[in-house]
């Protein structure tokens, strides 16, 4: 396997240094219907019904639709799925996943489901659940089968985590400063999961021990026999090791003992 020439240095440096309500309004008014009702009779006896007298029931004025009574309120909690756009799955948390910057940005269930969350929600996720907990996840599946979580529920405690944007004023470090925590790493192991980019093309692997190896889609497509479940791979690059996992952006990749340098020249060390 040949190294891929002339890959822009800025692109790999950027990849190494960067991570990865509906409001429903309901209005109901019965004012028009109330205005069309006659004054109640003063006599104690109720007025005869239209069916008994042969009278024609009052007709709303032109342009005003007769209003149907509002439906009774639905009982129980809000549904976790809508018109086929959301998928709900349940499983046991096997491990958390991190990105090369060290942020927790997902989890794997014991049955192999990959669940993604925005990196800013990682601290909330790790404080709510832990490996071994049973969770219910509602979200949207991407082309590769991963579930982008909209809601995660701990089925034991009932706690819920909703996907929400960062709080106002919350900002991550500038791109050029995120590399201060990155370190050169070397890893190897067996591929347990292939990750994919938004359009479904492979962009990395997750090893059996939870280590995440990030690749660019063009690079990943150059290793079809390695970027697949069960393959044994090794990689070098820059990333982080945390109590939640290890992740790196690869600068060299291949089978153990036969690494291929991915770029003409390595980016400067953080």
C-alpha positions as CSV (number, residue, x, y, z in Angstrom):
1,X,0.0,0.0,0.0
2,X,1.5,3.3,-1.0
3,X,1.3,6.5,1.0
4,X,-1.2,8.9,-0.4
5,X,0.7,11.9,-1.9
6,X,0.1,15.6,-1.6
7,X,-2.7,15.4,1.0
8,X,-3.0,19.0,2.3
9,X,-1.3,19.4,5.6
10,X,-4.0,21.8,6.7
11,X,-6.7,19.2,6.3
12,X,-5.1,16.5,8.5
13,X,-4.1,19.1,11.1
14,X,-7.6,20.3,11.2
15,X,-8.9,16.8,11.6
16,X,-6.5,16.0,14.4
17,X,-7.4,19.2,16.3
18,X,-11.2,19.1,15.9
19,X,-13.9,16.9,17.3
20,X,-17.2,15.9,15.9
21,X,-37.8,21.6,20.2
22,X,-40.0,21.2,18.3
23,X,-42.7,23.5,19.8
24,X,-46.2,22.6,18.9
25,X,-48.7,25.5,19.0
26,X,-52.4,24.6,19.5
27,X,-55.2,27.2,19.7
28,X,-58.9,26.4,20.2
29,X,-61.7,28.9,20.6
30,X,-65.4,28.3,20.9
31,X,-66.3,32.0,20.9
32,X,-68.0,31.9,17.5
33,X,-70.2,29.0,18.6
34,X,-71.0,30.7,21.9
35,X,-72.1,33.9,20.1
36,X,-74.6,31.9,17.9
37,X,-76.3,30.4,20.9
38,X,-79.7,32.1,21.9
39,X,-80.3,33.4,25.4
40,X,-81.4,30.6,27.7
41,X,-85.2,30.6,28.2
42,X,-86.7,32.2,31.3
43,X,-89.3,29.4,31.6
44,X,-88.2,26.6,33.8
45,X,-89.2,24.0,31.2
46,X,-86.4,23.2,28.7
47,X,-86.9,24.2,25.1
48,X,-88.1,21.5,22.7
49,X,-85.4,19.9,20.6
50,X,-85.3,20.6,16.8
51,X,-86.2,17.0,16.1
52,X,-89.4,17.3,18.1
53,X,-90.5,20.6,16.6
54,X,-89.2,20.1,13.1
55,X,-87.2,23.3,13.4
56,X,-84.0,23.7,11.5
57,X,-80.9,23.9,13.6
58,X,-79.0,27.3,13.4
59,X,-76.5,27.5,10.5
60,X,-73.2,29.3,11.1
61,X,-72.8,32.5,9.1
62,X,-71.0,32.3,5.7
63,X,-67.2,31.9,6.1
64,X,-67.4,30.5,9.6
65,X,-66.8,26.7,9.9
66,X,-68.7,24.7,12.4
67,X,-66.3,23.8,15.1
68,X,-65.9,20.2,16.2
69,X,-65.5,19.6,19.9
70,X,-61.8,19.2,20.9
71,X,-60.5,15.7,21.2
72,X,-60.0,14.4,24.8
73,X,-56.4,14.8,26.1
74,X,-54.2,11.8,25.4
75,X,-53.1,9.9,28.5
76,X,-49.6,8.6,29.2
77,X,-46.2,10.0,28.3
78,X,-45.3,11.5,25.0
79,X,-44.5,8.9,22.3
80,X,-40.8,8.3,21.6
81,X,-41.4,7.9,17.8
82,X,-43.0,10.1,15.2
83,X,-44.1,9.6,11.6
84,X,-41.3,7.1,11.0
85,X,-38.5,9.7,11.4
86,X,-37.4,8.5,14.8
87,X,-36.2,5.1,15.9
88,X,-36.3,3.8,19.4
89,X,-33.9,1.1,20.6
90,X,-33.0,-0.4,24.0
91,X,-29.8,-1.9,25.2
92,X,-27.1,-2.2,27.9
93,X,-24.3,0.3,27.9
94,X,-21.1,-1.6,27.1
95,X,-18.7,1.4,26.9
96,X,-18.4,5.1,26.2
97,X,-16.7,6.4,23.1
98,X,-14.5,9.4,22.8
99,X,-13.1,11.6,20.0
100,X,-9.4,12.5,19.5
101,X,-9.9,15.6,21.6
102,X,-11.0,13.5,24.6
103,X,-14.7,14.4,24.5
104,X,-17.2,11.6,25.2
105,X,-19.3,11.7,22.0
106,X,-21.2,8.4,22.1
107,X,-21.6,4.9,23.5
108,X,-21.8,1.3,22.4
109,X,-24.4,-1.1,23.6
110,X,-23.7,-4.7,24.4
111,X,-25.5,-5.8,21.2
112,X,-23.3,-3.5,19.0
113,X,-25.5,-0.5,18.6
114,X,-23.5,2.7,18.1
115,X,-25.2,5.8,19.7
116,X,-23.9,9.3,18.9
117,X,-24.3,12.4,21.1
118,X,-22.8,15.9,20.6
119,X,-19.5,16.3,22.4
120,X,-20.9,19.1,24.6
121,X,-23.4,16.6,26.1
122,X,-20.7,14.1,27.1
123,X,-20.4,15.2,30.7
124,X,-24.2,14.9,31.2
125,X,-24.2,11.5,29.6
126,X,-21.5,10.1,31.8
127,X,-23.1,11.6,35.0
128,X,-26.4,10.0,34.2
129,X,-25.5,6.4,33.1
130,X,-22.6,4.1,33.4
131,X,-21.5,0.8,31.7
132,X,-24.0,-1.9,32.6
133,X,-27.0,0.4,32.8
134,X,-30.0,-0.4,30.6
135,X,-31.0,2.6,28.4
136,X,-33.7,3.4,25.9
137,X,-32.5,5.6,23.0
138,X,-34.7,7.6,20.6
139,X,-33.0,9.1,17.6
140,X,-32.4,9.1,13.9
141,X,-30.4,6.4,12.2
142,X,-27.7,7.5,9.7
143,X,-26.8,5.6,6.6
144,X,-24.2,3.5,8.4
145,X,-26.7,2.4,11.1
146,X,-25.5,4.5,14.0
147,X,-28.2,6.2,16.0
148,X,-27.9,10.0,16.5
149,X,-29.6,10.3,19.9
150,X,-32.4,12.8,20.5
151,X,-33.4,11.3,23.9
152,X,-31.6,8.8,26.2
153,X,-33.5,7.3,29.1
154,X,-32.0,5.4,32.0
155,X,-34.7,2.7,32.4
156,X,-33.9,2.0,36.0
157,X,-33.9,5.6,37.4
158,X,-36.1,7.2,34.7
159,X,-33.7,10.0,34.2
160,X,-33.7,11.4,30.7
161,X,-31.1,13.3,28.6
162,X,-32.5,15.4,25.8
163,X,-30.4,16.5,22.8
164,X,-30.1,20.3,23.2
165,X,-27.7,22.9,21.9
166,X,-24.9,24.2,24.2
167,X,-26.0,26.8,26.7
168,X,-25.7,30.4,25.5
169,X,-22.1,31.7,26.0
170,X,-20.6,28.2,26.1
171,X,-17.8,27.9,23.7
172,X,-15.1,25.3,23.0
173,X,-11.5,26.2,22.7
174,X,-10.5,27.7,19.4
175,X,-9.4,25.1,16.8
176,X,-5.8,26.1,17.0
177,X,-5.7,25.6,20.8
178,X,-7.4,22.2,21.1
179,X,-4.2,20.3,20.2
180,X,-2.5,21.1,23.5
181,X,-4.0,18.0,25.0
182,X,-3.2,15.7,22.1
183,X,-0.4,13.2,22.4
184,X,1.3,10.9,19.9
185,X,-0.3,7.4,20.2
186,X,0.3,4.0,18.8
187,X,-2.5,1.4,19.0
188,X,-3.4,-2.0,17.5
189,X,-6.2,-4.6,17.9
190,X,-9.2,-6.2,16.2
191,X,-11.9,-4.2,14.5
192,X,-15.2,-4.5,16.3
193,X,-17.1,-1.7,14.5
194,X,-16.7,0.4,11.3
195,X,-17.7,4.0,11.7
196,X,-19.1,6.0,8.8
197,X,-19.4,9.6,7.6
198,X,-22.8,11.2,7.1
199,X,-23.1,9.9,3.6
200,X,-22.3,6.3,4.6
201,X,-18.7,6.1,3.6
202,X,-16.3,4.5,6.1
203,X,-14.3,7.0,8.1
204,X,-12.6,4.9,10.8
205,X,-12.9,1.9,13.1
206,X,-13.5,1.0,16.7
207,X,-11.3,-1.8,18.1
208,X,-12.5,-4.5,20.5
209,X,-11.2,-2.6,23.5
210,X,-13.1,0.6,22.5
211,X,-10.2,2.5,20.9
212,X,-11.4,4.8,18.2
213,X,-9.2,5.2,15.1
214,X,-10.3,8.1,12.9
215,X,-9.5,8.2,9.2
216,X,-10.7,10.4,6.4
217,X,-13.1,8.7,4.0
218,X,-10.6,8.8,1.1
219,X,-8.0,7.2,3.3
220,X,-10.4,4.5,4.7
221,X,-11.4,3.5,1.2
222,X,-7.8,2.7,0.4
223,X,-7.9,-0.1,3.0
224,X,-11.0,-2.2,2.1
225,X,-9.6,-5.4,3.7
226,X,-8.7,-3.7,6.9
227,X,-11.7,-1.4,7.4
228,X,-14.1,-4.2,8.2
229,X,-15.2,-6.1,11.3
230,X,-12.7,-8.8,12.4
231,X,-9.6,-7.4,10.7
232,X,-6.5,-6.9,12.8
233,X,-5.1,-3.4,12.4
234,X,-2.6,-1.0,13.9
235,X,-2.3,2.8,13.7
236,X,-0.2,5.8,14.8
237,X,-1.4,9.3,15.2
238,X,-2.4,12.0,17.6
239,X,-5.2,11.8,20.2
240,X,-6.0,11.3,23.9
241,X,-6.3,8.6,26.5
242,X,-9.0,9.2,29.2
243,X,-10.8,7.1,31.7
244,X,-13.6,6.8,29.2
245,X,-11.5,5.6,26.3
246,X,-8.8,6.2,23.7
247,X,-9.1,7.9,20.3
248,X,-6.7,9.2,17.7
249,X,-6.6,10.7,14.3
250,X,-4.4,8.3,12.3
251,X,-1.3,9.5,10.4
252,X,-0.2,5.9,9.7
253,X,-2.4,2.8,9.3
254,X,-2.1,-0.8,8.3
255,X,-1.8,-4.4,9.5
256,X,0.3,-4.9,12.6
257,X,4.0,-4.6,11.7
258,X,3.3,-3.0,8.3
259,X,2.1,0.5,8.7
260,X,1.6,2.8,5.8
261,X,2.3,6.5,6.2
262,X,-0.9,8.3,5.2
263,X,0.6,11.7,4.3
264,X,3.7,12.9,2.6
265,X,4.9,14.7,5.7
266,X,3.6,14.4,9.2
267,X,1.9,17.4,10.7
268,X,3.7,19.3,13.5
269,X,3.4,17.8,16.9
270,X,0.8,19.6,19.1
